[in-house]
Amino acid sequence: MSETEFLEAYDPAAFARPALTVDLVLLGLSEGRPAVLLIERSQHPHAGRWALPGSFVAIDEPLDAAAGRILREKAGFGADEAARTHLEQLYTFGAVDRDPRMRIVSVAYLALLPEALFTQVLMGDAGLSAARMAVPGESEAGRPVAVFAARDRAARTAMPLGFDHADILALAILRLRGKLDYSDVGFALLPETFTLRQLQDVHEAILGTTLNKPAFRRRMLDRGWLVPTGARETGTSFRPAELYRYRKPL
């Protein structure tokens, strides 16, 4: 039997097929803390709980295309914004009981948003809400992440998450921590030009710890990733800091 004959005779219904979804972690910083954009579920299952924006994947739709579509449809991104957003596949979540409807496998993607874009998406018409993330310490690696309403900083109003989305957020933080020191991933959370203080703020927010200022700056400058722009920040009452731009290594 040839391969053509085999495929013509093959029955796709011979094996049960799980459904496939893509979920997006839209991550940024809010007041110096990691924050994520969530949507409140209006339908069962988990109605009234908060969830990552996501969608089922069409049978003829590539995964990356589905992630891009969710950026546009669920987060209100324009084509230019989507093209400039750091988007990477995070992990595949396939626990048998992760969704009570049926067997659903989800491929999670991580999208990193500079603060201006994070705020722009939050203020848009997509119906997303910002949640501050209680990031586990390094000794608690892998623990699910708790999220709290960004508008209630003092009250810490909890936002209960549906499905396994707390586990997805925990893995997103672990991925960032693992890549922060050797890759350029942290720069995706910064504007095009930034100060060394802003760069250190990003690292401290993701790592959940305070870093030694002189040692951090020396390490960053010695890598050759930073190009001084000759300009300084504006709108500050103290001596304005120099602005830098990230230069991708050759």
C-alpha positions as CSV (number, residue, x, y, z in Angstrom):
1,M,0.0,0.0,0.0
2,S,1.3,3.4,-0.9
3,E,1.3,6.4,1.4
4,T,-1.4,8.0,-0.8
5,E,-3.6,4.9,-0.5
6,F,-3.0,4.7,3.2
7,L,-4.1,8.4,3.7
8,E,-7.2,7.9,1.5
9,A,-8.3,5.0,3.7
10,Y,-7.3,6.6,7.0
11,D,-10.2,7.4,9.4
12,P,-9.5,10.6,11.4
13,A,-12.3,9.6,13.7
14,A,-10.5,6.5,14.8
15,F,-9.0,8.4,17.8
16,A,-10.8,10.9,20.0
17,R,-9.4,14.4,19.5
18,P,-9.0,16.9,22.3
19,A,-9.8,20.5,21.7
20,L,-7.0,23.0,21.5
21,T,-6.9,26.6,22.9
22,V,-4.3,29.4,23.1
23,D,-4.1,31.5,26.3
24,L,-2.2,34.8,26.5
25,V,-0.3,36.1,29.5
26,L,-0.3,39.9,28.9
27,L,2.4,40.9,31.3
28,G,3.7,44.4,32.2
29,L,4.6,46.5,35.3
30,S,2.2,48.6,37.3
31,E,3.7,50.9,40.0
32,G,6.8,48.8,40.0
33,R,5.1,45.5,40.4
34,P,4.4,42.7,37.9
35,A,0.9,43.0,36.6
36,V,-1.3,41.0,34.1
37,L,-4.3,41.8,32.1
38,L,-7.3,39.6,32.8
39,I,-10.9,39.2,31.6
40,E,-13.9,38.3,33.8
41,R,-15.7,35.3,32.6
42,S,-19.4,35.9,32.1
43,Q,-20.3,32.3,31.2
44,H,-19.8,28.9,32.7
45,P,-17.5,27.2,33.6
46,H,-16.0,29.4,36.2
47,A,-18.4,32.3,35.6
48,G,-17.5,35.3,37.7
49,R,-13.8,34.3,37.9
50,W,-11.0,35.9,36.1
51,A,-9.0,34.4,33.3
52,L,-6.3,35.0,30.7
53,P,-7.7,36.1,27.3
54,G,-7.8,33.1,25.1
55,S,-9.6,31.3,22.3
56,F,-10.1,27.9,20.7
57,V,-7.8,27.3,17.8
58,A,-9.4,26.6,14.4
59,I,-8.6,23.3,12.7
60,D,-6.6,25.1,9.9
61,E,-5.1,27.8,12.1
62,P,-1.3,27.8,13.1
63,L,-0.7,28.4,16.8
64,D,1.3,31.6,16.3
65,A,-1.5,32.9,14.1
66,A,-4.1,32.1,16.8
67,A,-2.0,34.0,19.4
68,G,-1.8,37.0,17.0
69,R,-5.5,36.9,16.5
70,I,-6.2,36.9,20.2
71,L,-3.9,39.9,20.6
72,R,-6.1,41.7,18.1
73,E,-9.6,40.4,19.1
74,K,-9.3,40.1,22.8
75,A,-6.7,42.8,23.6
76,G,-7.5,45.3,20.9
77,F,-4.0,45.4,19.4
78,G,-3.5,47.0,16.0
79,A,-1.3,45.3,13.5
80,D,1.7,47.6,14.3
81,E,1.4,47.0,18.0
82,A,1.2,43.3,17.6
83,A,4.3,43.3,15.4
84,R,6.3,45.2,18.0
85,T,5.2,43.0,21.0
86,H,7.5,40.4,22.4
87,L,5.5,37.2,22.0
88,E,6.8,33.8,22.8
89,Q,5.3,30.3,23.4
90,L,5.5,29.6,27.1
91,Y,4.3,26.0,27.7
92,T,1.6,23.5,26.9
93,F,-0.9,22.7,29.6
94,G,-2.7,19.4,29.2
95,A,-3.9,18.1,32.5
96,V,-6.9,15.8,31.8
97,D,-9.2,17.7,34.3
98,R,-8.0,21.2,33.6
99,D,-11.3,22.1,32.0
100,P,-14.6,20.6,33.1
101,R,-16.2,20.8,29.7
102,M,-14.1,18.3,27.9
103,R,-10.5,17.4,27.2
104,I,-8.9,20.8,26.3
105,V,-5.2,21.3,25.8
106,S,-4.0,24.9,26.0
107,V,-0.8,26.4,24.6
108,A,0.1,29.4,26.7
109,Y,1.9,32.4,25.1
110,L,3.8,35.2,27.0
111,A,3.4,38.8,25.7
112,L,5.5,41.4,27.4
113,L,4.2,45.0,27.3
114,P,6.0,48.2,28.1
115,E,4.1,50.4,30.6
116,A,2.7,52.8,28.0
117,L,1.3,49.9,25.9
118,F,0.0,48.1,29.0
119,T,-1.9,51.2,30.0
120,Q,-3.1,51.8,26.5
121,V,-4.6,48.3,26.3
122,L,-6.1,48.6,29.8
123,M,-7.8,51.9,28.8
124,G,-9.1,50.4,25.5
125,D,-12.4,48.8,24.7
126,A,-11.3,45.2,25.1
127,G,-12.8,44.8,28.6
128,L,-9.6,43.8,30.3
129,S,-8.7,44.6,33.9
130,A,-5.2,44.9,35.5
131,A,-4.2,42.6,38.3
132,R,-1.1,43.0,40.5
133,M,0.7,39.7,40.9
134,A,1.9,38.4,44.3
135,V,5.1,36.8,43.0
136,P,6.4,33.8,44.9
137,G,9.9,34.1,46.3
138,E,12.7,31.9,44.9
139,S,12.1,29.3,47.7
140,E,8.5,29.0,46.6
141,A,9.3,28.4,42.9
142,G,6.4,26.9,41.1
143,R,3.7,28.0,43.6
144,P,0.6,29.4,41.9
145,V,0.5,33.2,41.6
146,A,-2.2,35.2,43.5
147,V,-3.5,38.3,41.8
148,F,-5.1,41.4,43.3
149,A,-7.1,44.2,41.8
150,A,-4.7,47.0,40.8
151,R,-7.1,49.7,41.9
152,D,-7.2,48.4,45.4
153,R,-3.5,48.4,46.4
154,A,-4.2,48.8,50.1
155,A,-7.2,46.5,50.3
156,R,-5.6,43.8,48.2
157,T,-8.9,42.6,46.7
158,A,-8.3,39.1,45.5
159,M,-9.2,38.2,41.9
160,P,-10.0,34.4,41.9
161,L,-8.7,32.8,38.7
162,G,-10.4,30.1,36.7
163,F,-9.0,26.9,35.3
164,D,-5.2,26.5,35.8
165,H,-4.4,30.1,35.0
166,A,-2.6,30.6,38.3
167,D,-0.2,27.9,37.3
168,I,0.3,29.5,33.9
169,L,1.1,32.8,35.6
170,A,3.6,31.2,38.0
171,L,5.4,29.5,35.1
172,A,5.5,32.8,33.2
173,I,7.3,34.4,36.1
174,L,9.7,31.5,36.4
175,R,10.4,31.8,32.6
176,L,11.2,35.5,33.0
177,R,13.5,34.9,36.0
178,G,15.3,32.2,34.1
179,K,16.0,34.4,31.0
180,L,16.4,37.8,32.6
181,D,20.1,37.7,33.3
182,Y,21.3,36.2,30.0
183,S,18.8,37.4,27.4
184,D,17.2,40.7,26.3
185,V,13.8,39.7,27.5
186,G,13.7,42.4,30.2
187,F,14.0,45.2,27.6
188,A,10.6,44.3,26.2
189,L,9.1,45.8,29.4
190,L,10.8,49.1,28.8
191,P,10.1,52.0,26.5
192,E,12.5,52.6,23.6
193,T,14.7,54.9,25.7
194,F,15.1,54.3,29.4
195,T,17.2,55.1,32.5
196,L,19.4,52.7,34.4
197,R,17.0,53.1,37.3
198,Q,14.1,51.9,35.1
199,L,16.1,48.9,34.0
200,Q,17.0,48.0,37.5
201,D,13.3,48.4,38.5
202,V,12.3,45.8,35.9
203,H,14.8,43.3,37.2
204,E,13.9,43.8,40.8
205,A,10.1,43.5,40.0
206,I,10.6,40.2,38.2
207,L,13.1,38.8,40.7
208,G,11.2,40.0,43.7
209,T,14.3,41.2,45.4
210,T,16.5,44.4,45.8
211,L,19.7,44.5,43.8
212,N,23.0,46.2,44.5
213,K,22.9,49.4,42.5
214,P,26.6,49.9,41.6
215,A,27.1,46.1,40.8
216,F,23.9,46.0,38.7
217,R,24.8,49.0,36.6
218,R,28.4,47.9,36.1
219,R,27.2,44.5,34.9
220,M,24.7,46.0,32.5
221,L,27.1,48.5,31.0
222,D,29.9,46.0,30.7
223,R,27.8,43.8,28.4
224,G,27.7,46.3,25.7
225,W,23.9,46.1,25.4
226,L,23.3,49.8,26.3
227,V,23.8,52.7,24.0
228,P,23.8,56.2,25.6
229,T,21.4,58.5,23.6
230,G,23.0,61.8,24.8
231,A,19.5,62.8,26.1
232,R,18.2,63.0,29.7
233,E,14.9,62.3,31.2
234,T,12.4,65.1,31.5
235,G,9.8,66.1,34.1
236,T,11.9,65.3,37.1
237,S,12.6,67.6,40.1
238,F,16.1,66.2,40.7
239,R,19.1,65.9,38.4
240,P,17.8,64.1,35.3
241,A,19.3,60.7,34.6
242,E,20.8,59.8,31.2
243,L,18.7,57.9,28.7
244,Y,19.9,54.7,27.1
245,R,18.7,52.5,24.2
246,Y,19.1,48.8,23.9
247,R,21.4,47.5,21.2
248,K,20.9,43.9,20.1
249,P,24.2,41.9,20.3
250,L,25.7,40.9,16.9
